[in-house]
């Protein structure tokens, strides 16, 4: 695999007073943070904390109500080809067309992404022992997750966003998936943002930490520095920030 083109200098991800309102309720408010290039950032928070709202604004599926988000110095605009091309995305339920073969899914990916790397996609399937002719419905949960990850990596986007990617997987498949993410990040210098409820998995994977609670960022920064500053272990540090009420105004 070659190096990913970052598309610019500065932070891989930067948000400035980012917010999204649903009616009268703010799903996320006043979110200001930076993630440096090459970081693997863990995003933690309870249900309703604003994690998916934040991720969907980063990847360009949701327009902010206020503030802005930029990826490698380029402001993200919801629904634009430029924004969508800069971010690889793996959703929680790994949505794939069940009647498509793996090869069909890759053909779809190639048609939608100008920088699509078919060689990378096929090589990963060969290494993982997933036949290209196999229908999605015939794949295990772990294999579907690997196909989704492969499609995100084959976009050759400099930022990879994963929203609870292992929540539906068995323990062996979870470990294998996380191992593949770690290898991809180490091999290519990819910047990764991964949302997960399983804090112990993030501790092994992440060097950057973002905690959301009550619709606001509670803490964001290098995990080792935060741990040293607070004198707490990774899980205790996370839990200390998770008792904040939701923002409703």
N, C-alpha and C positions, 0 to 999 in steps of 0.2 A: 504494500500500500504506500502511496506517496503522501507527501505533506499536504494538509488542507490549506487552501488559500484563505487567509483570514479576511481579506477584502478591506483591510485598513489597519491602522494602529490604534493604540488606546485600549480601553476595557473591551473584553469580549461582549459583556452585557452591561448596560447602564440604564437605570430607571431614575426619573426625576419627578418626584411628587406624583407618582402614577396612581390613578384611582379609577375605579369602575363602580357605578351605582346601578342598582336594580330597583326601579321605582324610587322609594324613599330610603331604601336600605343600601348601604355601601358594602359591596363584597370585598373591596380592597380600597384603602385610603392612604394617601401621603406616603407612598412606597418609594423610597430613595435608597438605591444600593448599586454597588459595582461588583462585577466578577471578572478577575483578570484572565487573559488568554491562557489556555492550558490547564485551568483549574477543573477539578471535579467537585461540583458544589452540591451538597445535600440540602434539600428543601423540606422542612419539617413543620407540621402544624396539625391541629385537630381538624376533624370534618367541619367545613364551613369557615375555615380560617382564611380562605382566599387563595389557596395554593393553585387550584385549577384556573381560577380567574387570572392570576398572575401569569401562569404558563401560556394560557390562550392569547393573552396580549403580547407576550414575547414572540410567539410563533406566527402571529398575524391572523388569528381566527377571530379576535375580538377587538373592537375599537375602544380605547380608553375614554372615560368620561372626562378625565382631566390628566394633565401631565403627559409625559412621553416616555417611550422606551426606545433604545437604540442598540443595535447589534454591530459590533466592530465599527462604531462611529457613524453608522447609517441609521437614520430614524426609521422605525418600523411603521408601516401603514397597513392596516387590516385589509386582507383580501388582495394585496398586490403581488404580482409575480416575483418582484425583487425581494420582498420580505420573506415570502414563502420559500424561496430558493436558498436563503441564507441559514435556514434552520432545519435540521432533521428532527423528526418527531415520532415518538412511540407512545401511543395512547394506552390507557389502562386495560382495555378489553381487547387489544390487538385486532382491530376491525379489518378483516380481510374478506374478499368475496369467496364464500364457501365452495362454489361450483367452479372456481378458477383453479388451474394448476399453479404450482409455484412459478413455472415459466411464464404463465399468463400474467401473474402478478408483477413479475419483473418487466414484462413487455409494457404493462400499464405504467410502471415507474419510469421506464425509459421514455415513454411518450410524453410524460408530464415534467421531466426534469432534464434541462439541457446539458448538465454536467454528469449525467448518469454514468456510473462505472459498471458496465455489464460483467467485466472480468472479475471485479471484486465480488459481485453478487454470486456468480457461479462458483468462484473459488471457495467462498464461505460455505455454500451448500455442500460442496464436495467434501470439505474438511469436517462438516457436521454430519455427513451421511444422510442428507435430506434430498431425495430424488427430485429433479426439476419437473418430472411428469406427474408427481403425486398431487392429488387434489387437496385443497386446503382442508376440506371436511375430514380427510383421512389422517391429518396430522395430529399429534398430541399437543396439549397446551404449551409444553415447552418448545416444541418445534414451531408452532405458530408464532410464539414470542420471538424466536430466532429469525424467522422470516421477516417479521415486522422490524426488528433491529437491523437486519441486513438491508432492507429497503431504505431505512433512514440513513445508514452509512453510505450506501451506493449513490445517494444524492450528492455526495462530496461537499456537504455544507460544513462550515467551520464550527457551528454550534449544534450540539445534540441535546434535545430536551426529552426527558422520559417521565411520564406521569403515572406513578404507581405501577411500574411495568411488571412486577413479580407478584402482585397481590393474589392472582388466581393460580399461581404455580405451586407444584409440590416442592419440598425442600431441595431435592436433587436438581430440579430444573431451575430453581432460584439461584443456586450456587453457580450453575453452568452459565446462566444468563449474566450474572454479575461479573463472572470471570471474563466473559467476552467483552463486556463494556470496558472493564479495566484494561484489557489487552488493546482494544481499539484506541483508547485514550492515550496509552503509553506509546503506541506505535506511530500515531499520526499527529500528536500534539493537539488533538481535538479538545474543545472545551465542552464540558458536560454539566447539565443541571438535571438532577434526579430527585423527584418527589417520592417519598416513601414513609409509611407508618412504622417500618421496622428499623428502629434507630440503630440496633446492633449491626445491621448490614451496611448502613451508611457510615458507621464508624470505621469499618474495614476499607471502605471504598473512597471516602471523601476527604479532601484536604481543605475544603471551604464549607462554611455552615451558614444557612439562612433559616431563621425560625420565624414563622408567621403565627400570630394569635390575635384574635379579636379584629381581624381585617387589617392589621398593621404589622410592619416588620418590627420584631422585638430585638433581634440581634442579627448581624451579618458580618462575617470576616473570616480570617484564617483560623481553622479549627484548633491548631496547636497553640496559637497565641491566645485564643479565648479560653482554652483549657488552663493554660498557665496563669492567665490573669485572674481567673475566678477560683483556681485551686480545686476544681471539680473534674470528675471524669466526664467523658463525652455524653453519656446518657443522662447523668445528673445535671449537666449543664443545660441540655435540651429541656429536661423536665422543669427546671427552675424558671423557664420562660413561657411555659404552656398553660398558665393559670389565668390568662387575661380574658376579660369579657369581650363580647363582640361589639364592633363599632356599628351603631345604627343611625347615626346622624352625620 
